Amino acid sequence: MSTKEEVLEEVSVEELLGNNNEIILFNDDVNTFDHVIETLIRVCNHEALQAEQCALLVHYKGKCTVKTGSMKELVPMCSALLDAGLSAEIQ
């Protein structure tokens, strides 16, 4: 006889609510650091230091996650980033 074990998977509230989407910002050769930083502060509600760090990561790594959340929350933010001339997508 074998014993049957039930494995319970722990699921975060964010996963249950569908908040596991993210906006990825990509590097380009067009926008200045100042423009990227100002846009992240305005659109994504970043603090200045957070926006600067994201801009540096995008510059040196090619991309950076700048915001996570639900699709409902991220779609208008991503659209605003695109309207500002930045290269971004939701994944």
CORCOR-V15640 format. One line per field, one symbol per residue. phi: phi as a letter, one per 30 degrees, with the letter a starting at -180 (. if undefined). psi: psi as a letter, one per 20 degrees, with the letter a starting at -180 (. if undefined). burial: + if it has 9 or more other C-alpha atoms within 8 Angstrom, else -. A space follows every 50 residues. Layout:
BEGIN
phi: ???
psi: ???
burial: ???
END
This chain:
BEGIN
phi: .ccccccccdcddddddicccbccccdbccddeedddddddddchddedd dddddddddccjaadcabldeeddedddddddddjdcbacb
psi: pqqppppppppqhgghikkkqqpppqqrjgqrggggghghgggjkqrggg ggggggggghihrqpiqqaqghhhghggghgghjjroqqp.
burial: --------------+--++++++++++---+----++++++-++-+---- ++-++-+++--++++++++++--++-++-+++---+++-+-
END
